[in-house]
Amino acid sequence: MNSQQSLTKELRDILNIVADLSYNDINSGVFDHRIIAKANNIPQDEVRNYLDQLKSRGLIREDIQPTGTSFRLYMITAEGIQELEDQDQK
């Protein structure tokens, strides 16, 4: 990871959810409502905050959404996959 900070458990959980739902495919998008639904006990606003934090770290990216839609589509990045692999090796 480029950032000096390691991920909190909550950020890692959300990153894992994005990775699982996209099958670790950087070209496969995941709707935000699916991520929120899988993050059982985390309030919707917190999940969106975590997604924004992961996006700012370059671990996920937000796909372009059509005008007038209320959903967001997120994709894991190669850096996000690498971050998960690095943590699995520790």
WOQUIFEN-V24214 format. One line per field, one symbol per residue. ss: DSSP state (h for helix, s for strand, l for the rest). burial: b if it has 9 or more other C-alpha atoms within 8 Angstrom, else e. A space follows every 50 residues. Layout:
ss = ???
burial = ???
This chain:
ss = llllllllhhhhhhhhhhhhhllllllllsshhhhhhhlllllhhhhhhh hhhhhhlllsssllllllllllsssslhhhhhhhhhhhhl
burial = eeeeeeeeeebbebbbbbbebbebbbeebbbbeebbeebeeeeeeebeeb bebbbebbbbbbbeeeeeeeebbbbbbebbbbbbeeeeee
